[in-house]
Amino acid sequence: MVAELSETDPQADPLIGRKLDGRYEVLGRLGEGGVGVVYKGRQTQLGRLVAIKVLHQDAAAMGEWRKRFEREARALSALAHPNIVSVTDSGIDRGVPFLVMELLQGKTLSDLLKEGPLPLWRALDIGRQLLRGLAFAHSKAIVHRDLKPANVFLQALPDQADHVRLLDFGMAKFLDGSSSRNVGETLTRVGAVFGTPAYMSPEQAKGGPADKRTDVYAAGALLFELLAGERPFPQDTYEGVVMAHLTQPVPSLAKVRPELTVASSFQPLVEKAMAKKPASRFKDATALLAALDAVIEKLPPEAMSGGRAEKRRRSTARTVAATPATTTRSRSRRLILVLGGFTAAVAAVGIYLVREGATPVETTAPPVKPARKPAPPSAPPAASRPPAPALASPPPKVEPPAKAEPPTKAEPPAKAEPPTKMEPAPTPSKETQAKTERQPRSRPRNPWQAPVPRALKPIRDRLAHGARMSQKGLRPAYEYARENPGDPRPWLLLGHAYAALDWFSDSVDRYVRADQVDSTCRGDPQMLADLLDAAAHPTAGRSAARAIRDIYGAEAIPAVDKAMKRAAGDRQTTERLTRLRESLPR
């Protein structure tokens, strides 16, 4: 059982006030597990607050726990991905092993699920992100083995309220082909049980070997809980839960949550992910993510309309909150810390809260939308799009007619209101809608012809020289985007940076965001090339193809044809690009 302790109690802990390895000052204790303690610390050279995980002296003396601790450091250092928490340093100080990690803000998925069932769009957004992180771990031949809501952290970022970070790779298992050292090493004894019962695969429950399909089973249980609002097997005893995973079929999502009208679309996917026999499941998280994207793409537009409306509302709220008149200050911050890898057998690690200094918090209500005059017939349908930034050669302004049109022309039913764009009717096809939206767009232009803002110039220069940017190095781009909501260039830089790291799904998301800010930014010289690389990727391919269709349409055909020629001989890439080419309007 993990206890939440006082942050400042020097009498109770001799490590408080001590400097580990002469570099990290221990400020206070945040939480304690069975074999370790997590502290809040400060990196003395940079003055940066960090999380420091320290192994108990008695556990450090045990060879098995010492190896497990070292294994977690190797696992997390090999998993540099936006959806996985990162370890920045590790060491041993006077016989005390320690890990240094980033100090996160937000809450766990476990805390969020206690608030009740999630909207479909939010549940799927969280599910897709956790599968991205898990797919990256699987690509490095690392199995998590303890996926559960407490190990899914929801970090608050400027552009995303639910940015997923996977925690606790302390039970991770290295498979053949892992990039970490001693890949053949295994600390799992035959017959030993590792994991959490509510998300434990049948083979784990029986003490059998764990592989990528073990994580797929746990991910399927998590997807069920995200969609249904409760666990697939909510028995109240350890034996009851384990027996249910071993013998009972996956419950019906439609029966557990009748108001979820698309439950039947996800039922086959969850059942395959949670198949009793590993051979019947998806082979890894990448395959599960691709199957989930395929289901999402077939959903009727109104099923996800809440997500589009909510994201637009949040974007508007952030813009309004940027003005002094509508911003309030709160005197508290919840800093949450990751504790992983210290638990024995089926115990898990936790997240801990600590109060800290003044931080701006957005407490504004959604802005009241002013009454709008009916748009004249000549107004473009995309008029509700945010205004383009004042870059080089801005598009000409369209003046309204001098005289109002007769009512029969000015207010035709078919032209009615922008809300229908936020929640489109399911009748038109996606290709038709995308084509309709592209018609009034201005011609593409290179947004970098204008002077580069000072905050963005270092990032752009480093990317131009082939540097691989870290999350910390990209923070100025997020800050600039928040302060300048009409400029697409920070989102373009983020798209460039993530593509260079092969984080294709994240790159596609940022490029889509740039297009939402200003559709003319598709003239960026790198954007289409990165999207085409993502379109050939097994995980990000669907979202990238959709972005190319919606953003470029027929404009992308020459580039797609060239990409198909370059991919000659690669059957899978050629098939994906061929499907994309056939979906583009003529």
Secondary structure, DSSP 8 states (H G I E B T S, - for coil): --EE--S--TTT-TTTT-EETTTEEEEEEEEE-SSEEEEEEEETTTTEEEEEEEE-HHHHTSHHHHHHHHHHHHHHHH---TTB--EEEEEEETTEEEEEE--EEEEEHHHHHTT----HHHHHHHHHHHHHHHHHHHHTTEE-----GGGEEEEEETTEEEEEEE---TT-EE-TT-SSS-TT-----TT---S-GGG--HHHHTT----HHHHHHHHHHHHHHHHHSS-SS--SSHHHHHHHHHH-----HHHH-TT-TTHHHHHHHHHHHT-SSGGGS-SSHHHHHHHHHHHHHTS-GGGGHHHHHHHHHHHHHHHHHTSGGG--EES--EEEEE--S---TT----EEEEE-S-EE----------------TTS-GGGGS----S-SS--------SS---HHHHS-GGG--THHHHS--SSS-HHHHHHHHHTT------GGGS---TTTHHHHHHHHTT----TGGGHHHHHHHHH-TT--HHHHHHHHHHHHTT-HHHHHHHHHHHHHH-GGGGG-TTHHHHHHHHHTSTTTHHHHHHHHHHHTGGGGHHHHHHHHHHTTT-HHHHHHHHHHHHHS--
